[in-house]
């Protein structure tokens, strides 16, 4: 069994045929899905899908692109949203300096609030970071000093040095279809070195379709292609990688009770 640890089932490209998308993924061996939210207005639908589908789980959070629109989101609102039994993660949240869609300080403030809720609830914080490695590390180091919390870097594309540091902090790394791209040699080198008990796979669908599906709308079924590629990179069997990444997901997202 494989787990798609990060997908956006309510996004255009998937939501129009959500039942078909899930069916095709199940046929490809995907046994669980984490449906990720990026803004408060999505929470209700993301959770509703999880409540309807036994193998779908939900996260609640604010993407850094949406930070300015949620600057006044109270901690209590996010905390309350985690109470649903199918909500197993906090995020995605983090820092994105590539597009600069939101003020950096507002991004940081919301990132810290997500971490605080993750620390209280024990639910993992799902971290997006792009062109913001140093600030992400500084926030993580500072927050870990206040008390431990579970976390992962989703859709890892950062430097090997960043990867080494977050692994030393105890975080998990999730690989998307980007690792299959021809120009992703540095990422592929990192993918070979991630400890097997700290590795997840994801699609980030409907984005980032892996080889051999580049150019298509990405679907959760394609996590099998990413997993197959990563297994070859790591010189292991696909079944072994599937078993290990599923176990890692179950341990990190323990509320899912797989």
N, C-alpha and C positions, 0 to 999 in steps of 0.2 A: 504494500500500500504506500502511496505517496500522499503528501499533504501540500497543497498550494497555500503557503503561509502568508501570502499577501496578494489579494485580488480586489477589484472594484466592480462588484457584480451589478451595481446600480448605475454604472457609467454607460453613456452612449456607445453602442457597439456590442454590448453584452445584455443590457436590460431588455432590449426589444425581443430577445429570444432566450431569456434567462433559463427557462426549463430545458431547452435544447442545449445550451451551454453547459449546464450541470450534467445532463445526460451524457454528453460526449466526453466530459472529463471523467465521469465515473467509469465509462467504458475503457478509458485509457489508464485506469488503475488509481485514480485520485479518490481517496476515501474521506478527505476532510478539506474544508476551505475556510480561510479567515477573510471575511468580507470587511474591508477597511473603509472607515469614514475619514473625510478630510475637512468637513465643515458641519456646524451644528444642525443645519437644515437637512442633512443626510441621515442623521442618527436614527430617526424614526423608521425610515425605510430599510436601512442597513440591518437594524435589529429585527424588523418584521420579517425580512427574508430569513434571518437566522432562526427565528421562532418557527417559521413554516417548514424549514428544511432541516431534518435531524443532523445532517453532516456538515452544516454551515454554521460558523460562529461569527461573532461581530467584534469590532473595536469601536471605541468612541474617542474622538480627538479632533484637533485643529491642525491642518497642514500649515507649514510656515507661509505659504503663499496667501493663506486666508487670515493671517494673524491680525492685520489692520482692521478687518471686519469683525473681529472677535476680541478686541482689546479689553472690553469690559466683561468678558465671560468670567463669571465667578467660579472659584474653586468648588463651591458647593454644588453648582450645576453639573460640572464634570463628574464629581464624586457620586452624585445621585444617579447619573446615567450608567454607572458601572454596576448597579445593583441587579440589573436583569441577569438571569442565570446564563444566558447565551453570550453576554459581553465578557470576553476573556482577555482583552488587551486594551491599552491606552495609546491612542495615536491614530494616524501617524502625526508626529510632531517633530520639531527640530529646527534646523537653520538652513536656509537656502539663499546664498548670496549671488547665485548665477543670474537669476532673473530680477532680483530685488523687488518683488511684488509687494512686500511689506517692510515696514521699518525694522531695522535690525534689532533695536532694543525691545520692540514689541514681540518679535519672534523669540528672543531670548527669555523674556518674561513668561510667555506662554509655555515655552519649553520647560522652564523650571517648575511651573505649576503642574504640568503633566507628570513630571518626575515626582513631585510631592504626592500626587494622588496615587501614583504607582507604588511609592514607598508605603503609603498607608494601606492600600488594598492588597498588595502583593501581586498585582497584575503587571505583566511586563509592559514597559514603555517601548513603543515601536518608533525608531528614530530614522528620520530622513535628514541627510546632510549632503550638501552640494556646495563646493567652493567655500567651505566654512570649517575646514578641519581643525584649525587651531582653536577657534572659539568653541567648537563642539567639545573638544578635549578638555578645555578649561572648565566649561560648565559641568561636564561629567565628573571631573576630578573634584571640583568644589562640592557638588551634590553628594557624591559618594562619601565625602568627609562628614556629611551630616547624617549618614546612615545608608545602609545598603538598599538596593532596589534591583529587580530583574529588568534586563533591557536587551535589545538587539539593534544592530544596524541593518536596516532593510535595504535591498537593492544595492549591495555594496559595490562601489566603484572607486573608492578612495585609494590613497597610496598604501604601499605595503607597510610603511612606518606607522600610519594611522591604524591599520589593521592590527599590527603587533601591539600597539598601546591599548586599543579597546579590548583585545583578547586578554591582556594582562589585567585589565580592570574586571574581567569576568563576564564580558558581554558575549553575545552570540552574533554570528555573521550570516546573513541570508544572501544567496546568489540568485540573480535573475537571468533572463535570456541574454543580457549583455555579455555574459561570460563566453557565449558561443560565437561572438562576433570576431571576424578576422583581425581587427585592429585592437583586440583586448588582450594583448600578450602579457602586460603587467598584471592585469586582473587574473588571468589564467595562472600566472605564477603564484599569486596569493592564494588562489583557490586550491592549489595543490598542498598548501602548507597549513590551512586551517585545521585545527584538531578535530577529529571526527565527531567528538561529542559537543562541538560548538557550531555545527554547520546546519543551515536550513536551505531549502530551495523555494522559489516563488516565481510567479509570472509577472506581478504588477499589472496584470491584464486590466484594460484592453491595450496596454502599451508594451513596447519592447519585445515583440515576438522573436523567439529564438530561431536560429538556423535549425531546420530548413524552411521555416515559415516567415522569414523576414518579408515585410511588406504587407502582411496580412494583419487583420485585427487579432490581437493576441487573446487567446482563451486559456482558461485554467488547464485544459487538456494538454497544453503545450509544456506544462511543467515536466512532463515525462521526457521531452526532448532535452530540456536543460539538465535534468538529472542524468540522463544517458551520457551527455557530453561531459559532465563533471565526473561521473564514474570512470570514464575513459581517461580523463586528465589525471585522476588520482590512482589509476591502475587498480581499480577494484571492480567488483561485479555490481551491476545495476541493482539487483535484489538486496545486496548488502548496503548500498548507499540509501536505498528506499527505506530499509528497516531502520538504519541509524538515524536518518533525518526525521523520520516519523517519531521515533523514540525521543529525539531531542525536542521536537515540537511538543510532545505530550508532557515532557518534564518542565519545559519553560512555561507553557500555557496550561498549567496544571488544572485550571478551572474547567478546561474542555473535557476532562475525564474520558479520553479516547479508549 
